[in-house]
Amino acid sequence: MTYENEITNDQLPDRLSTNPQSPYYNAEILSRDIGVRFKGVEKNNVEEYCVSEGWVRVTAGAARDRRGNPLTIKLSGTVEPYFRAGG
């Protein structure tokens, strides 16, 4: 089963990733300007989020794994994704 939700213009999926190899990647949604508030604070380094499970994956500085992908840290808390104005 692929991860394809029918999404209205003003609704974001429960889970979304910026990694094209992830089953939660959606280029159409990512082409719009998306913001993520985590625990009430705007985050600009979110690689993936899940609203229902309450976590985000953020990049860990400039560190890279052996394949050249950014290292990420999974943080738990309240996740609020939204479309930015003009997005």
C-alpha positions in Angstrom: 0.0 0.0 0.0 1.4 3.4 -0.9 0.9 6.5 1.2 -1.5 8.6 -0.9 -4.2 10.5 0.9 -6.9 12.6 -0.8 -5.9 16.0 0.5 -7.9 19.2 0.2 -6.1 22.5 -0.6 -6.1 23.5 3.1 -5.3 20.2 4.8 -1.9 18.7 5.5 -1.3 14.9 6.0 -0.8 13.4 9.4 2.7 12.4 8.4 5.0 14.1 5.9 8.7 13.7 4.9 11.1 15.8 2.9 13.1 12.7 1.9 12.1 11.5 -1.7 12.9 7.9 -0.7 10.3 7.9 2.1 6.8 6.5 1.6 5.6 9.7 3.3 7.1 12.0 0.7 4.7 14.2 -1.3 6.2 16.6 -3.8 2.9 18.3 -4.6 2.4 19.3 -0.9 6.1 20.1 -0.4 6.0 22.5 -3.3 3.8 24.8 -1.2 5.3 26.8 1.7 4.8 24.6 4.8 5.7 25.7 8.4 5.9 23.4 11.4 5.4 24.5 15.0 6.9 22.1 17.6 5.9 22.7 21.2 4.8 26.2 20.1 8.1 27.1 18.5 8.6 27.6 14.8 11.1 25.0 13.4 13.0 25.4 10.1 15.0 22.2 10.1 12.2 19.6 10.2 12.9 16.6 7.9 9.8 14.6 8.9 6.8 14.9 11.2 3.9 12.9 12.5 1.0 14.7 14.2 -0.9 11.7 15.6 2.2 10.2 17.2 3.5 13.6 18.3 7.1 13.7 17.0 9.4 15.5 14.5 12.8 14.6 13.0 15.1 17.5 12.9 18.6 17.7 11.4 21.5 17.5 13.8 23.7 20.3 12.6 25.9 19.7 9.6 26.6 16.0 10.4 26.1 13.5 7.7 25.8 9.7 7.6 28.0 7.5 5.4 25.6 7.9 2.5 25.7 11.7 2.7 22.2 12.1 4.2 21.8 14.5 7.2 21.7 12.9 10.6 18.4 13.5 12.4 17.1 13.5 15.9 13.6 12.4 16.8 11.9 14.8 19.3 8.6 14.2 21.0 5.9 16.9 21.6 3.0 18.8 20.1 3.3 19.1 16.3 1.4 21.8 14.4 2.0 21.8 10.6 0.4 24.6 8.6 0.6 26.3 5.2 2.3 29.7 5.4 0.6 32.7 3.9 1.0 32.8 0.2 1.9 29.1 0.1 
